């Protein structure tokens, strides 16, 4: 039965582990060697939790309580799409907007900071952002940054390449430039997309606002 479950969750068409790289699990006997072997044939690495590590449960249970009390228990959800959207929004709030008592009431990963708009010598409207990039993988990655949302939007950076070591954090100043004629409103939505050059499946997206002249 365990082997059948392992095959089902790694199936190409509808297995929910199809696009995953890791399966983190406890040391329950249901995660037997044959189960793990089938999971790993789908290029998914199994990571058993350390034995006798109560602090791991404490962090996990704290997160589960937070997302239930602050988000899910207050919503009526209609299907998986609705659930995933709510979780994405709460995840941004949890990391970038919610202070954490256990960390001296600071924000863990503040959202992108934005400077006021200015006009360049070419007559373009420029907004400056500071993106905080966290690489939670166990390997260094080089990233490519894209920006969209406004026609003809230009992106400029001082760094020749975006390289973040495993577990590292990089604060990246980014300048976006657009022609005033292409702005449909005083405040326009733009979207940053960060893609790992060596692992295209490793993608992060962040929304921001582009401010035009008053």
C-alpha positions as CSV (number, residue, x, y, z in Angstrom):
1,X,0.0,0.0,0.0
2,X,2.8,2.4,0.9
3,X,4.5,1.7,-2.4
4,X,1.3,2.4,-4.3
5,X,0.9,5.7,-2.6
6,X,4.5,6.6,-3.4
7,X,3.9,5.8,-7.1
8,X,0.7,7.9,-7.2
9,X,2.2,11.1,-5.6
10,X,5.1,11.1,-8.1
11,X,3.1,10.5,-11.3
12,X,3.8,12.9,-14.1
13,X,0.3,14.0,-14.8
14,X,-1.4,14.5,-11.4
15,X,1.0,13.5,-8.7
16,X,1.3,16.4,-6.3
17,X,5.1,15.8,-5.9
18,X,5.7,16.0,-9.6
19,X,7.3,19.4,-9.5
20,X,9.1,19.0,-6.1
21,X,12.7,18.5,-5.4
22,X,12.5,17.3,-1.8
23,X,10.2,15.4,0.5
24,X,10.7,16.2,4.2
25,X,9.2,13.6,6.4
26,X,9.4,12.4,10.0
27,X,10.7,8.9,11.1
28,X,7.3,7.2,11.0
29,X,7.6,3.6,9.9
30,X,5.3,4.3,7.0
31,X,8.3,6.0,5.3
32,X,10.0,2.7,4.8
33,X,13.0,2.1,2.6
34,X,10.9,0.8,-0.3
35,X,8.6,3.9,-0.1
36,X,11.7,6.3,-0.1
37,X,13.2,4.4,-3.0
38,X,10.1,4.9,-5.2
39,X,10.0,8.6,-4.3
40,X,13.7,9.0,-5.3
41,X,13.1,7.4,-8.7
42,X,11.1,10.5,-9.5
43,X,14.2,12.7,-8.9
44,X,12.9,13.7,-5.5
45,X,15.3,13.6,-2.6
46,X,13.8,12.3,0.7
47,X,15.0,14.2,3.8
48,X,14.1,12.4,7.1
49,X,13.9,14.8,10.1
50,X,16.6,14.3,12.8
51,X,15.6,11.9,15.6
52,X,14.6,13.3,19.0
53,X,14.4,17.0,17.8
54,X,11.5,18.6,19.5
55,X,12.5,22.1,18.4
56,X,11.7,21.2,14.8
57,X,8.1,20.4,15.8
58,X,7.9,23.7,17.7
59,X,8.8,25.8,14.7
60,X,6.4,23.8,12.4
61,X,3.5,23.8,14.9
62,X,4.0,27.6,15.5
63,X,3.7,28.2,11.7
64,X,0.6,26.0,11.4
65,X,-1.1,27.7,14.3
66,X,-0.3,31.2,12.8
67,X,-1.6,30.4,9.4
68,X,-4.7,28.8,10.8
69,X,-5.6,31.5,13.3
70,X,-4.6,34.5,11.2
71,X,-5.7,33.4,7.8
72,X,-7.5,30.1,7.0
73,X,-10.0,30.2,9.9
74,X,-11.2,33.6,8.8
75,X,-11.8,32.7,5.1
76,X,-14.3,30.7,3.1
77,X,-12.3,29.0,0.3
78,X,-13.6,27.8,-3.0
79,X,-11.2,25.1,-4.3
80,X,-7.5,24.7,-4.5
81,X,-6.9,27.9,-6.5
82,X,-8.5,30.0,-3.8
83,X,-6.5,28.2,-1.1
84,X,-3.2,28.6,-2.9
85,X,-3.8,32.4,-3.4
86,X,-4.6,32.9,0.3
87,X,-1.5,31.0,1.3
88,X,0.7,33.0,-1.0
89,X,-0.7,36.3,0.3
90,X,-0.3,35.2,3.9
91,X,3.3,34.0,3.3
92,X,4.2,37.5,2.1
93,X,2.6,39.0,5.1
94,X,4.2,36.5,7.5
95,X,7.8,37.2,6.2
96,X,7.7,40.8,5.0
97,X,5.0,42.6,7.1
98,X,4.4,40.7,10.4
99,X,6.8,41.4,13.2
100,X,8.0,38.3,15.2
101,X,8.2,38.4,19.0
102,X,10.8,35.6,19.0
103,X,13.1,37.8,16.8
104,X,12.9,41.0,18.9
105,X,9.7,42.1,17.1
106,X,11.5,42.7,13.8
107,X,10.4,41.9,10.2
108,X,12.2,38.8,9.0
109,X,12.4,39.7,5.3
110,X,11.1,43.3,4.7
111,X,9.4,43.8,1.3
112,X,11.1,45.7,-1.5
113,X,11.8,49.3,-0.6
114,X,11.1,51.9,-3.2
115,X,12.5,55.4,-3.6
116,X,10.5,58.3,-5.1
117,X,10.3,58.7,-8.8
118,X,12.7,61.0,-10.7
119,X,13.2,62.0,-14.4
120,X,16.4,60.8,-16.1
121,X,18.5,62.8,-18.6
122,X,16.8,60.8,-21.4
123,X,13.4,62.1,-20.1
124,X,12.3,58.7,-18.7
125,X,10.6,58.2,-15.3
126,X,12.8,56.2,-13.0
127,X,11.9,54.3,-9.8
128,X,14.5,52.8,-7.6
129,X,13.9,49.6,-5.6
130,X,15.9,47.5,-3.2
131,X,15.1,43.8,-3.5
132,X,16.1,41.4,-0.8
133,X,16.9,38.0,-2.4
134,X,17.1,35.0,-0.1
135,X,18.6,31.7,-1.4
136,X,17.1,29.0,0.7
137,X,18.6,26.2,-1.4
138,X,21.7,24.2,-0.5
139,X,23.7,25.4,-3.5
140,X,24.8,28.7,-4.9
141,X,22.7,30.1,-7.7
142,X,23.0,32.7,-10.4
143,X,19.8,34.5,-11.1
144,X,18.2,36.4,-13.9
145,X,15.9,39.3,-13.1
146,X,13.0,40.4,-15.3
147,X,10.4,43.1,-14.8
148,X,7.0,43.5,-16.5
149,X,3.8,45.4,-16.3
150,X,4.5,48.5,-18.3
151,X,5.1,48.7,-22.1
152,X,8.8,49.4,-22.9
153,X,9.8,49.0,-19.2
154,X,13.6,49.1,-18.8
155,X,15.5,47.4,-15.9
156,X,19.0,48.5,-14.8
157,X,21.3,47.1,-12.1
158,X,24.8,48.0,-10.9
159,X,25.9,44.3,-10.5
160,X,27.0,42.5,-13.6
161,X,25.3,39.3,-12.3
162,X,23.1,38.2,-9.5
163,X,24.8,35.4,-7.5
164,X,23.7,34.3,-4.1
165,X,25.4,31.6,-2.0
166,X,23.5,28.8,-0.3
167,X,21.5,30.2,2.6
168,X,22.7,33.7,1.7
169,X,20.8,37.0,1.4
170,X,21.5,39.7,-1.2
171,X,20.2,43.3,-1.1
172,X,20.0,44.3,-4.8
173,X,19.3,47.9,-5.9
174,X,17.3,48.0,-9.1
175,X,16.2,50.9,-11.3
176,X,13.1,50.7,-13.5
177,X,12.6,53.3,-16.2
178,X,9.5,53.9,-18.3
179,X,8.3,56.6,-20.7
180,X,5.6,58.8,-19.2
181,X,3.5,58.2,-22.3
182,X,3.3,54.5,-21.5
183,X,2.0,55.1,-17.9
184,X,-1.8,54.6,-17.7
185,X,-2.0,55.9,-14.2
186,X,-0.1,57.7,-11.5
187,X,0.6,54.3,-9.9
188,X,1.1,51.3,-12.0
189,X,1.6,47.6,-11.0
190,X,4.9,46.0,-12.0
191,X,6.1,42.5,-11.3
192,X,9.6,41.3,-10.7
193,X,10.5,37.8,-11.7
194,X,13.7,36.1,-10.5
195,X,14.7,32.9,-12.3
196,X,17.7,30.7,-11.4
197,X,19.9,30.4,-14.5
198,X,20.9,26.8,-13.8
199,X,17.5,25.7,-12.4
200,X,14.6,27.3,-14.4
201,X,12.1,25.7,-12.1
202,X,13.5,27.8,-9.2
203,X,11.4,31.0,-9.7
204,X,10.3,33.8,-7.3
205,X,7.9,36.7,-8.2
206,X,7.2,39.9,-6.4
207,X,4.7,42.7,-7.1
208,X,5.5,46.4,-6.6
209,X,4.2,49.8,-7.7
210,X,5.7,52.1,-10.3
211,X,5.0,55.8,-9.5
212,X,4.7,58.4,-12.2
213,X,4.9,62.2,-11.9
214,X,2.2,63.9,-9.9
